[in-house]
Amino acid sequence: QTGSTLTTGDGLMGQSAWGLVAAASPVSGTATVFVSHDGRGSDRPGVSLINPSTQQVVSTHRFDQLPSNTATALAADWWGLHIATEGWPLTHWNGSSGDFEDGVGFFQSQYPIFSMYSNGDEVLALGGENDGMLVEARTVAHASLAGFRPGEVIAGTLGANHVWIVNSDGLNGWQTDGQYTQVEPASMRRALPLTVRSMGNGGGINITDMTHLGMPIELVGSGNAYALDSAQGTPGVHGLLFQNVPVVLTSPTSGAAVWARSVALEYDVTLDVSGDPNLQNNLQDAVDNGQLYNNTRHVALRLFSPSNGSLEVRLTYDYIRSDTPVVLQGLEDRPDDGGGVLSASWTLVHDEDFARYLIFLNEGPWSTPPGEMDLLGVAPDKAVSLHSRLAADVETANGQPLKDGAEYYAVAVVEYADGRWGKVSAPFGPASPSDEVPLAPAWATASAMGSLGDDGDIQLEWSRCTALDLASTNVYVSTTPMTDALGRTPFTSYAPNEGNQSIIKQTPGVPVWIGLTCVDEAGQENLSDVTVVGPVVPTGELNDNEAPEPIQGTTVIDVPDDEGGRLKVAWEQSAADDCAFYTVYMKQGDHALSDGELGSVEGYSQAAVINPCDENETIVSTLDGVPLIDGQLYTVGIVAYDVWLNGNIDDVLLKSAAPLQNVVGQGTTPPRIT
């Protein structure tokens, strides 16, 4: 009998297998093969479950949850915990389900990671040669979003619209716009030294070493009191006169920006409150401004009688507690999913006896804003017991599954430990769930295996598809440049549990372009949105790191007897044994050099890729997707590439010509093909 070998490329947990056990389900009778893995080498110990009929891996189970016992960085958010260890991959603990989820592998990151920061949607990991990496925090794939390499990273954080990383050169920023455009660097003048003058302190105080956020600077104290004019000022509490005092900040550095804030003004005063008509208001003001900790206001009152020392005080303080209102802040379609889910968000409630948030959805608007009595008999569509969790995905409305395209409205309310409800929020909406067409992988890499594999092997890696309802990743292969997958048949497909790395086999020595798309469970696939990598030349040869010799005999002429817009390019064949293909570089204008001098094609566009290397001519009719213009000069250079994509673009024979319309009108019918 013949068979095949299953590896990690087929979904197994590890490459090394220790034992096999077959068992049948007592209910269905379906057989399952259990394969144990001993964790040899870089593998992790665990069990893979295989269907012997289809030879497909149906499930896996790990014995260890972390790839290493040495944790190097942690980050926590409302979703859960993100863990970096000495080994790969990143590990994410889902606080809702209590499950561990694998993240980015070592092909996408360099370890060790020494610092991480999360905002609940993305995690910024810092460390190793990677410097900085942004990954998804709460999706199942936890895919890599972007990498940043400013060098010598010290710290980093995530802002509302930017990623910020501090290195030895200063602060570096990137916009979180999907393209992660770097913020233009700028410099700030600093006031050195900085002196403050106020309230008679003479030459002032040098506060240069005190200008740190949160560090108070005392201008007047018990040891250096400043006497105010008792006849000046504006009457305040109990008729006390309050005066404005100028504070002057000076520095010899011109144009330096300085920011300061007054924090506190402390004073001693003795007041006669026996006949004060505003005593109640003043006492309430003292309570409102008392220290707050452990949900209690602490007010210190010192009372004394200046006459004979006798004092009788009776103080009664009544208050009415008001619950913190909750406000629904957002209701939107959950992105990149299979439909039927909306994401709701709300404001924080920090009341001591908080029990849970309740979210109610309704198809269409309520006739009148619902109150507590309207909702008491209705089961909430979402209940969240963690007061710091301010967002959740909702799948039902009035207990019924959400329908794609229907408009829904939502309200939120807080339930307390004694069962009472707070105030119901105002309705928010409308929002409609939808089943989005998945986006193509954010990036892909492909390279020949060389001596590490068989002749024709290509190692392929791609960014995991972000679709929550991902069904498969399709791979398309073409021997000509491709920009989409329209009309093409997938070369192969990979299920989500097969990972994002694989080895495919192609014809040795033939350049190929590889495109990847994502397919969801509904079969949706955008054939115009393809991540393309190439050309790649599959080879088993060693890389000699030497480019083929410059191409000689290059000529470019107008194609005769045509209707214009075409140039015929010819050249002498490359003598290199490992020549794989030619690239025709083109640029508008006359840039040809005299006397056969060689020039560079840096900045030129690729007009055509020709293979195999026994071809020595082609016709070019477009440049960057735009038809050539009759009468306009174009400069052309030919570069030969070997199977390892070594090519010399600095020493190229450049020639120029202009396409012409030789036939006026519709021209003649081409001769019949025989």
Helices and strands as residue ranges (DSSP letters): G 8-10, E 19-24, E 31-37, E 46-51, E 56-62, E 71-76, E 80-85, E 91-94, E 100-102, E 115-118, E 122-127, G 128-130, E 131-136, E 144-148, E 153-158, E 162-167, E 170-175, E 195-197, E 205-206, G 208-210, G 222-224, E 234-235, G 237-239, E 241-242, E 248-250, H 279-288, E 291-293, E 296-298, E 328-333, E 342-346, E 354-363, H 372-375, E 382-384, E 391-394, E 396-397, E 400-401, E 408-416, E 428-431, E 444-448, G 450-452, E 457-462, E 470-478, E 492-494, G 496-498, E 501-505, E 512-520, E 531-536, E 555-558, E 567-570, E 579-588, G 594-596, E 598-599, E 605-610, E 617-620, E 622-623, E 626-627, E 634-642, E 652-657
